[in-house]
Amino acid sequence: MPEFYPSIGDAVGAAMQHNIRLAHGPDKPLQVRHLPSASADPYSVPGMIARLTDDATPDEVVGIIEEVNGALVGALPQLTELVAAAADWTRVRLAFDDPHHSPAFETWARLAAAHGLLRDVQEQLDIAEDGIAACPAAHTDPRHHETVNVLRTRELLDDVLGTGTVPVPASAWDPEADRKRAARTSSPQAGPRQPSSPTSTPPTAPPLPPTARPARRPR
């Protein structure tokens, strides 16, 4: 590896590639997945995070939440369907020959629980939109901020690798256009939707056998 790199991001990227080559050996080709920068794709999840700055207006934030929670193309509903597909994959491999031991069922129960939690998240975001819209546009006194912890734990890849791209602020997008786009994706007439039960709460998984209940992971 050369000793000089034009930026810290280039040095980190080169070190990561070098470590991957060492781990996989010289015979396996290195496959690098292209990840567009946040500013290059404003409707990707990193792009929406970059747009959701402290200075974004309430209308802009509501538009972003609607975008991520859109019924057809929203990232959260797609993730929910992905977990549902994984649970259905496990479902066709269930076996209850031994009433005291069913690892496949334990796995299905975990996936079903994760699916239910994701459905709950969608409902909470729908409710939170009204609260976001009612929030003041101006910042409040910083002394009030200290009583609540910051929740973000990860930086964007652009921030970590220093790719040189600057996230475009939320004000660069038309919030009304965002809201209309999200409304189109959320509309039942926009495309086929899977039928839902009268209540949004998914069916609960059957209880695990007493001896097969999975142990809680330490937090």
KETOR-262487 format. One record per residue: x, y, z of N, C-alpha, C in turn; residue number from 1. Coordinates in steps of 0.2 Angstrom, whole numbers, plus 5000, padded with zeros to 4 digits. Example, Ala and Ser with C-alpha at 12.3 -4.5 7.8 and 13.67 -1.06 7.14 Angstrom:
# residues 2
{{5066, 4972, 5039}, {5062, 4978, 5039}, {5066, 4984, 5039}, 1}
{{5064, 4989, 5035}, {5068, 4995, 5036}, {5064, 5000, 5039}, 2}
# end
This chain:
# residues 219
{{5004, 4994, 5000}, {5000, 5000, 5000}, {5004, 5006, 5000}, 1}
{{5003, 5011, 4996}, {5007, 5017, 4996}, {5006, 5021, 5003}, 2}
{{5011, 5025, 5004}, {5011, 5029, 5011}, {5007, 5035, 5010}, 3}
{{5005, 5038, 5005}, {5002, 5044, 5004}, {4995, 5043, 5001}, 4}
{{4990, 5046, 5004}, {4983, 5046, 5001}, {4981, 5054, 5001}, 5}
{{4977, 5055, 4996}, {4974, 5062, 4995}, {4970, 5064, 5001}, 6}
{{4966, 5059, 5004}, {4962, 5061, 5009}, {4961, 5055, 5014}, 7}
{{4959, 5057, 5020}, {4958, 5051, 5025}, {4953, 5046, 5023}, 8}
{{4948, 5048, 5019}, {4943, 5043, 5016}, {4947, 5038, 5012}, 9}
{{4951, 5041, 5007}, {4955, 5036, 5003}, {4959, 5031, 5007}, 10}
{{4962, 5034, 5012}, {4967, 5030, 5016}, {4962, 5024, 5020}, 11}
{{4957, 5026, 5022}, {4953, 5021, 5026}, {4950, 5016, 5021}, 12}
{{4948, 5018, 5015}, {4945, 5014, 5010}, {4950, 5009, 5008}, 13}
{{4956, 5011, 5007}, {4962, 5007, 5004}, {4964, 5002, 5010}, 14}
{{4963, 5004, 5016}, {4965, 4999, 5022}, {4959, 4994, 5022}, 15}
{{4953, 4996, 5021}, {4948, 4991, 5021}, {4949, 4986, 5016}, 16}
{{4950, 4988, 5010}, {4951, 4984, 5004}, {4957, 4979, 5006}, 17}
{{4962, 4982, 5008}, {4968, 4978, 5010}, {4966, 4972, 5015}, 18}
{{4963, 4974, 5020}, {4961, 4969, 5025}, {4956, 4964, 5022}, 19}
{{4952, 4966, 5018}, {4947, 4961, 5015}, {4951, 4956, 5010}, 20}
{{4956, 4958, 5007}, {4960, 4954, 5003}, {4964, 4949, 5007}, 21}
{{4966, 4951, 5013}, {4970, 4947, 5017}, {4965, 4942, 5020}, 22}
{{4959, 4944, 5022}, {4954, 4939, 5024}, {4952, 4934, 5019}, 23}
{{4951, 4936, 5013}, {4948, 4931, 5008}, {4954, 4927, 5004}, 24}
{{4960, 4930, 5005}, {4965, 4926, 5001}, {4966, 4929, 4994}, 25}
{{4972, 4928, 4991}, {4973, 4930, 4984}, {4969, 4927, 4979}, 26}
{{4966, 4921, 4980}, {4962, 4918, 4974}, {4955, 4920, 4973}, 27}
{{4952, 4924, 4978}, {4945, 4926, 4978}, {4946, 4933, 4976}, 28}
{{4942, 4935, 4970}, {4942, 4942, 4968}, {4938, 4947, 4973}, 29}
{{4941, 4953, 4974}, {4938, 4957, 4979}, {4932, 4960, 4975}, 30}
{{4926, 4960, 4978}, {4920, 4963, 4976}, {4918, 4969, 4980}, 31}
{{4917, 4974, 4977}, {4915, 4980, 4980}, {4909, 4983, 4978}, 32}
{{4904, 4984, 4983}, {4897, 4986, 4982}, {4897, 4994, 4981}, 33}
{{4895, 4996, 4976}, {4894, 5003, 4975}, {4889, 5006, 4979}, 34}
{{4890, 5011, 4983}, {4885, 5014, 4987}, {4885, 5022, 4985}, 35}
{{4879, 5024, 4982}, {4879, 5031, 4980}, {4879, 5036, 4986}, 36}
{{4882, 5041, 4985}, {4882, 5046, 4991}, {4875, 5049, 4993}, 37}
{{4875, 5051, 4998}, {4868, 5054, 5001}, {4866, 5059, 4996}, 38}
{{4870, 5064, 4994}, {4868, 5069, 4990}, {4866, 5067, 4983}, 39}
{{4868, 5061, 4981}, {4867, 5059, 4974}, {4860, 5055, 4973}, 40}
{{4857, 5053, 4979}, {4851, 5050, 4979}, {4847, 5052, 4985}, 41}
{{4843, 5058, 4984}, {4840, 5061, 4990}, {4834, 5057, 4993}, 42}
{{4832, 5052, 4989}, {4826, 5048, 4991}, {4828, 5041, 4994}, 43}
{{4835, 5040, 4994}, {4837, 5034, 4997}, {4837, 5035, 5005}, 44}
{{4838, 5030, 5009}, {4838, 5031, 5016}, {4844, 5036, 5018}, 45}
{{4850, 5035, 5016}, {4855, 5040, 5018}, {4853, 5047, 5015}, 46}
{{4850, 5047, 5009}, {4849, 5054, 5007}, {4843, 5057, 5011}, 47}
{{4838, 5053, 5014}, {4833, 5056, 5018}, {4836, 5058, 5025}, 48}
{{4841, 5054, 5027}, {4844, 5056, 5034}, {4848, 5063, 5033}, 49}
{{4852, 5063, 5027}, {4855, 5069, 5026}, {4851, 5075, 5025}, 50}
{{4845, 5074, 5023}, {4840, 5080, 5022}, {4837, 5082, 5029}, 51}
{{4837, 5077, 5033}, {4833, 5078, 5040}, {4838, 5081, 5045}, 52}
{{4840, 5087, 5043}, {4844, 5091, 5048}, {4841, 5095, 5053}, 53}
{{4844, 5098, 5058}, {4841, 5102, 5063}, {4837, 5108, 5060}, 54}
{{4839, 5110, 5055}, {4836, 5116, 5052}, {4831, 5115, 5047}, 55}
{{4829, 5108, 5046}, {4823, 5107, 5042}, {4817, 5109, 5045}, 56}
{{4812, 5111, 5040}, {4806, 5114, 5043}, {4801, 5108, 5045}, 57}
{{4796, 5109, 5049}, {4792, 5103, 5050}, {4788, 5100, 5044}, 58}
{{4787, 5104, 5039}, {4784, 5102, 5033}, {4789, 5097, 5029}, 59}
{{4795, 5099, 5029}, {4800, 5095, 5026}, {4801, 5088, 5030}, 60}
{{4801, 5088, 5036}, {4802, 5082, 5040}, {4796, 5078, 5039}, 61}
{{4790, 5081, 5039}, {4784, 5076, 5038}, {4784, 5073, 5031}, 62}
{{4787, 5077, 5026}, {4787, 5074, 5019}, {4792, 5068, 5019}, 63}
{{4798, 5069, 5023}, {4803, 5063, 5023}, {4800, 5057, 5027}, 64}
{{4796, 5058, 5032}, {4793, 5053, 5035}, {4788, 5049, 5031}, 65}
{{4784, 5053, 5027}, {4779, 5050, 5023}, {4783, 5046, 5017}, 66}
{{4789, 5049, 5015}, {4792, 5045, 5010}, {4795, 5039, 5012}, 67}
{{4797, 5038, 5018}, {4800, 5032, 5021}, {4795, 5027, 5023}, 68}
{{4789, 5030, 5024}, {4783, 5026, 5027}, {4778, 5025, 5021}, 69}
{{4780, 5026, 5015}, {4775, 5025, 5010}, {4773, 5018, 5009}, 70}
{{4766, 5017, 5007}, {4764, 5010, 5007}, {4767, 5006, 5002}, 71}
{{4769, 5009, 4996}, {4771, 5004, 4991}, {4779, 5004, 4990}, 72}
{{4782, 5010, 4991}, {4789, 5010, 4989}, {4793, 5013, 4995}, 73}
{{4790, 5014, 5001}, {4793, 5016, 5007}, {4798, 5011, 5009}, 74}
{{4804, 5014, 5012}, {4809, 5009, 5014}, {4806, 5005, 5020}, 75}
{{4802, 5007, 5025}, {4800, 5004, 5031}, {4795, 4998, 5029}, 76}
{{4790, 5000, 5024}, {4786, 4994, 5022}, {4789, 4989, 5018}, 77}
{{4794, 4991, 5014}, {4798, 4986, 5011}, {4802, 4981, 5016}, 78}
{{4805, 4984, 5021}, {4809, 4980, 5026}, {4804, 4976, 5030}, 79}
{{4798, 4978, 5031}, {4793, 4974, 5034}, {4791, 4968, 5030}, 80}
{{4790, 4969, 5023}, {4789, 4963, 5019}, {4795, 4959, 5019}, 81}
{{4801, 4961, 5019}, {4807, 4957, 5019}, {4807, 4952, 5025}, 82}
{{4805, 4955, 5031}, {4805, 4951, 5037}, {4799, 4946, 5036}, 83}
{{4794, 4948, 5033}, {4788, 4943, 5032}, {4790, 4938, 5028}, 84}
{{4794, 4939, 5022}, {4796, 4934, 5018}, {4800, 4929, 5021}, 85}
{{4805, 4932, 5025}, {4809, 4927, 5029}, {4805, 4923, 5034}, 86}
{{4800, 4925, 5037}, {4796, 4921, 5041}, {4792, 4916, 5037}, 87}
{{4790, 4918, 5032}, {4786, 4913, 5027}, {4791, 4908, 5025}, 88}
{{4797, 4910, 5023}, {4802, 4905, 5021}, {4803, 4899, 5027}, 89}
{{4803, 4902, 5033}, {4804, 4897, 5039}, {4798, 4893, 5040}, 90}
{{4792, 4896, 5038}, {4786, 4893, 5040}, {4785, 4886, 5036}, 91}
{{4787, 4886, 5030}, {4787, 4879, 5026}, {4792, 4874, 5028}, 92}
{{4796, 4876, 5033}, {4801, 4871, 5035}, {4800, 4869, 5043}, 93}
{{4794, 4871, 5045}, {4792, 4869, 5052}, {4791, 4862, 5053}, 94}
{{4792, 4859, 5058}, {4791, 4852, 5060}, {4790, 4851, 5067}, 95}
{{4784, 4848, 5069}, {4782, 4848, 5076}, {4782, 4840, 5078}, 96}
{{4786, 4836, 5075}, {4786, 4829, 5077}, {4789, 4828, 5085}, 97}
{{4793, 4833, 5087}, {4795, 4833, 5094}, {4792, 4838, 5097}, 98}
{{4787, 4837, 5102}, {4784, 4843, 5105}, {4788, 4847, 5110}, 99}
{{4794, 4845, 5111}, {4798, 4849, 5116}, {4804, 4852, 5112}, 100}
{{4805, 4851, 5106}, {4811, 4854, 5103}, {4809, 4855, 5095}, 101}
{{4809, 4862, 5094}, {4807, 4864, 5087}, {4811, 4870, 5086}, 102}
{{4818, 4870, 5084}, {4822, 4876, 5083}, {4819, 4880, 5077}, 103}
{{4816, 4877, 5072}, {4813, 4881, 5066}, {4807, 4885, 5069}, 104}
{{4803, 4882, 5073}, {4798, 4886, 5076}, {4800, 4892, 5080}, 105}
{{4805, 4891, 5084}, {4808, 4897, 5088}, {4811, 4902, 5083}, 106}
{{4814, 4900, 5078}, {4816, 4905, 5073}, {4810, 4909, 5070}, 107}
{{4805, 4905, 5068}, {4799, 4908, 5065}, {4796, 4913, 5070}, 108}
{{4796, 4911, 5076}, {4793, 4915, 5081}, {4796, 4922, 5082}, 109}
{{4803, 4922, 5082}, {4807, 4928, 5082}, {4806, 4932, 5076}, 110}
{{4805, 4929, 5070}, {4804, 4933, 5064}, {4797, 4936, 5064}, 111}
{{4792, 4932, 5066}, {4785, 4935, 5067}, {4785, 4940, 5072}, 112}
{{4789, 4940, 5077}, {4789, 4945, 5082}, {4792, 4952, 5079}, 113}
{{4797, 4951, 5075}, {4800, 4957, 5072}, {4796, 4960, 5067}, 114}
{{4792, 4956, 5064}, {4787, 4958, 5059}, {4782, 4962, 5062}, 115}
{{4779, 4960, 5068}, {4774, 4964, 5072}, {4777, 4970, 5074}, 116}
{{4783, 4970, 5076}, {4786, 4976, 5079}, {4787, 4982, 5073}, 117}
{{4789, 4979, 5067}, {4789, 4984, 5062}, {4783, 4987, 5060}, 118}
{{4777, 4983, 5060}, {4771, 4985, 5059}, {4769, 4991, 5064}, 119}
{{4771, 4989, 5070}, {4770, 4994, 5075}, {4773, 5001, 5074}, 120}
{{4779, 5000, 5071}, {4783, 5006, 5070}, {4780, 5010, 5064}, 121}
{{4777, 5007, 5059}, {4774, 5010, 5054}, {4768, 5014, 5057}, 122}
{{4764, 5011, 5062}, {4758, 5015, 5065}, {4761, 5021, 5069}, 123}
{{4766, 5020, 5073}, {4769, 5025, 5077}, {4771, 5031, 5072}, 124}
{{4774, 5030, 5067}, {4776, 5035, 5062}, {4770, 5039, 5059}, 125}
{{4765, 5035, 5058}, {4759, 5038, 5055}, {4756, 5043, 5060}, 126}
{{4756, 5041, 5067}, {4753, 5045, 5072}, {4758, 5051, 5073}, 127}
{{4764, 5050, 5073}, {4769, 5055, 5074}, {4769, 5061, 5069}, 128}
{{4767, 5060, 5063}, {4767, 5065, 5058}, {4763, 5071, 5060}, 129}
{{4757, 5070, 5063}, {4753, 5076, 5066}, {4757, 5080, 5071}, 130}
{{4761, 5076, 5075}, {4765, 5080, 5080}, {4771, 5083, 5077}, 131}
{{4774, 5080, 5072}, {4779, 5084, 5069}, {4777, 5090, 5065}, 132}
{{4771, 5090, 5062}, {4768, 5096, 5059}, {4767, 5101, 5064}, 133}
{{4765, 5100, 5070}, {4764, 5105, 5075}, {4770, 5107, 5079}, 134}
{{4776, 5105, 5077}, {4782, 5107, 5081}, {4783, 5114, 5078}, 135}
{{4787, 5118, 5083}, {4789, 5125, 5080}, {4795, 5124, 5075}, 136}
{{4795, 5129, 5071}, {4800, 5129, 5066}, {4807, 5131, 5069}, 137}
{{4807, 5135, 5074}, {4813, 5138, 5077}, {4815, 5133, 5082}, 138}
{{4822, 5134, 5083}, {4825, 5130, 5089}, {4823, 5133, 5096}, 139}
{{4822, 5128, 5100}, {4820, 5131, 5107}, {4827, 5132, 5111}, 140}
{{4826, 5134, 5117}, {4832, 5135, 5122}, {4836, 5129, 5123}, 141}
{{4842, 5129, 5122}, {4846, 5123, 5122}, {4846, 5119, 5129}, 142}
{{4844, 5123, 5134}, {4844, 5120, 5141}, {4838, 5114, 5141}, 143}
{{4833, 5115, 5137}, {4828, 5110, 5136}, {4831, 5103, 5133}, 144}
{{4836, 5104, 5128}, {4838, 5099, 5124}, {4842, 5094, 5129}, 145}
{{4845, 5096, 5134}, {4849, 5092, 5138}, {4846, 5087, 5142}, 146}
{{4839, 5087, 5143}, {4835, 5083, 5147}, {4833, 5076, 5143}, 147}
{{4835, 5076, 5136}, {4833, 5071, 5132}, {4839, 5069, 5128}, 148}
{{4841, 5062, 5128}, {4847, 5060, 5125}, {4846, 5060, 5117}, 149}
{{4852, 5061, 5114}, {4852, 5060, 5107}, {4852, 5053, 5105}, 150}
{{4848, 5051, 5100}, {4847, 5044, 5098}, {4851, 5042, 5092}, 151}
{{4853, 5046, 5088}, {4857, 5044, 5082}, {4864, 5041, 5085}, 152}
{{4866, 5035, 5082}, {4872, 5032, 5084}, {4877, 5031, 5078}, 153}
{{4874, 5032, 5072}, {4879, 5031, 5066}, {4879, 5037, 5062}, 154}
{{4885, 5038, 5059}, {4886, 5043, 5054}, {4885, 5040, 5047}, 155}
{{4883, 5045, 5043}, {4883, 5043, 5036}, {4890, 5040, 5033}, 156}
{{4889, 5036, 5028}, {4896, 5034, 5025}, {4900, 5039, 5022}, 157}
{{4896, 5044, 5020}, {4900, 5050, 5017}, {4904, 5054, 5023}, 158}
{{4901, 5054, 5029}, {4904, 5057, 5034}, {4910, 5053, 5037}, 159}
{{4910, 5046, 5036}, {4915, 5042, 5039}, {4921, 5042, 5034}, 160}
{{4919, 5041, 5028}, {4925, 5040, 5023}, {4927, 5047, 5020}, 161}
{{4924, 5052, 5021}, {4926, 5058, 5018}, {4926, 5058, 5011}, 162}
{{4920, 5057, 5008}, {4921, 5056, 5000}, {4920, 5063, 4997}, 163}
{{4919, 5068, 5001}, {4919, 5075, 4998}, {4913, 5077, 4996}, 164}
{{4908, 5073, 4996}, {4901, 5075, 4994}, {4898, 5079, 5000}, 165}
{{4894, 5084, 4999}, {4891, 5088, 5004}, {4883, 5086, 5004}, 166}
{{4880, 5084, 5009}, {4873, 5082, 5009}, {4869, 5088, 5008}, 167}
{{4864, 5088, 5003}, {4860, 5093, 5001}, {4855, 5095, 5007}, 168}
{{4855, 5101, 5009}, {4850, 5102, 5014}, {4843, 5101, 5012}, 169}
{{4838, 5100, 5017}, {4831, 5098, 5016}, {4828, 5104, 5012}, 170}
{{4830, 5110, 5013}, {4827, 5116, 5009}, {4828, 5116, 5002}, 171}
{{4833, 5112, 4999}, {4834, 5111, 4992}, {4829, 5108, 4989}, 172}
{{4824, 5104, 4992}, {4819, 5100, 4989}, {4812, 5104, 4991}, 173}
{{4808, 5103, 4986}, {4801, 5106, 4987}, {4797, 5102, 4992}, 174}
{{4795, 5104, 4998}, {4792, 5099, 5002}, {4785, 5098, 4999}, 175}
{{4782, 5102, 4996}, {4775, 5101, 4993}, {4776, 5095, 4988}, 176}
{{4781, 5095, 4984}, {4782, 5090, 4979}, {4783, 5083, 4983}, 177}
{{4787, 5083, 4988}, {4788, 5077, 4992}, {4782, 5075, 4995}, 178}
{{4778, 5079, 4998}, {4771, 5077, 5000}, {4767, 5073, 4995}, 179}
{{4767, 5077, 4989}, {4762, 5074, 4984}, {4765, 5067, 4982}, 180}
{{4772, 5066, 4981}, {4775, 5060, 4979}, {4773, 5055, 4984}, 181}
{{4774, 5056, 4991}, {4773, 5052, 4996}, {4765, 5050, 4996}, 182}
{{4761, 5055, 4994}, {4754, 5053, 4994}, {4752, 5048, 4989}, 183}
{{4755, 5049, 4983}, {4754, 5045, 4977}, {4756, 5038, 4979}, 184}
{{4762, 5037, 4982}, {4764, 5030, 4984}, {4760, 5027, 4990}, 185}
{{4757, 5031, 4994}, {4753, 5029, 4999}, {4746, 5027, 4998}, 186}
{{4744, 5030, 4992}, {4737, 5029, 4990}, {4735, 5022, 4988}, 187}
{{4729, 5020, 4990}, {4727, 5013, 4988}, {4726, 5012, 4981}, 188}
{{4725, 5018, 4978}, {4724, 5017, 4970}, {4730, 5018, 4966}, 189}
{{4736, 5019, 4970}, {4742, 5019, 4966}, {4745, 5012, 4964}, 190}
{{4742, 5007, 4966}, {4744, 5000, 4964}, {4741, 4995, 4969}, 191}
{{4743, 4989, 4967}, {4740, 4983, 4971}, {4743, 4984, 4978}, 192}
{{4739, 4982, 4983}, {4741, 4982, 4990}, {4738, 4975, 4993}, 193}
{{4742, 4973, 4997}, {4740, 4966, 5001}, {4734, 4968, 5005}, 194}
{{4729, 4964, 5006}, {4724, 4965, 5010}, {4726, 4965, 5017}, 195}
{{4723, 4969, 5021}, {4725, 4969, 5028}, {4719, 4968, 5033}, 196}
{{4720, 4966, 5039}, {4715, 4964, 5043}, {4711, 4970, 5046}, 197}
{{4705, 4970, 5048}, {4702, 4976, 5051}, {4706, 4980, 5056}, 198}
{{4710, 4977, 5060}, {4714, 4980, 5064}, {4721, 4979, 5062}, 199}
{{4725, 4984, 5063}, {4732, 4984, 5060}, {4737, 4980, 5064}, 200}
{{4734, 4977, 5070}, {4739, 4973, 5074}, {4739, 4966, 5071}, 201}
{{4745, 4964, 5069}, {4746, 4957, 5066}, {4745, 4952, 5071}, 202}
{{4743, 4946, 5068}, {4741, 4940, 5073}, {4747, 4938, 5077}, 203}
{{4746, 4937, 5083}, {4752, 4935, 5087}, {4754, 4928, 5086}, 204}
{{4760, 4926, 5087}, {4763, 4920, 5086}, {4761, 4915, 5091}, 205}
{{4759, 4909, 5090}, {4757, 4904, 5095}, {4763, 4903, 5100}, 206}
{{4761, 4902, 5107}, {4766, 4902, 5112}, {4771, 4896, 5111}, 207}
{{4777, 4897, 5113}, {4782, 4892, 5112}, {4781, 4887, 5118}, 208}
{{4783, 4881, 5117}, {4783, 4876, 5122}, {4787, 4878, 5128}, 209}
{{4785, 4876, 5134}, {4789, 4878, 5140}, {4796, 4877, 5140}, 210}
{{4798, 4871, 5137}, {4805, 4870, 5137}, {4809, 4872, 5131}, 211}
{{4805, 4875, 5126}, {4808, 4877, 5120}, {4808, 4885, 5119}, 212}
{{4806, 4888, 5124}, {4806, 4896, 5124}, {4813, 4898, 5124}, 213}
{{4814, 4903, 5119}, {4821, 4905, 5118}, {4823, 4909, 5124}, 214}
{{4830, 4909, 5126}, {4832, 4913, 5131}, {4833, 4920, 5129}, 215}
{{4832, 4925, 5133}, {4833, 4932, 5131}, {4841, 4933, 5131}, 216}
{{4843, 4937, 5125}, {4850, 4939, 5125}, {4851, 4945, 5130}, 217}
{{4857, 4944, 5132}, {4859, 4950, 5137}, {4860, 4956, 5133}, 218}
{{4857, 4962, 5136}, {4858, 4968, 5133}, {4864, 4972, 5134}, 219}
# end
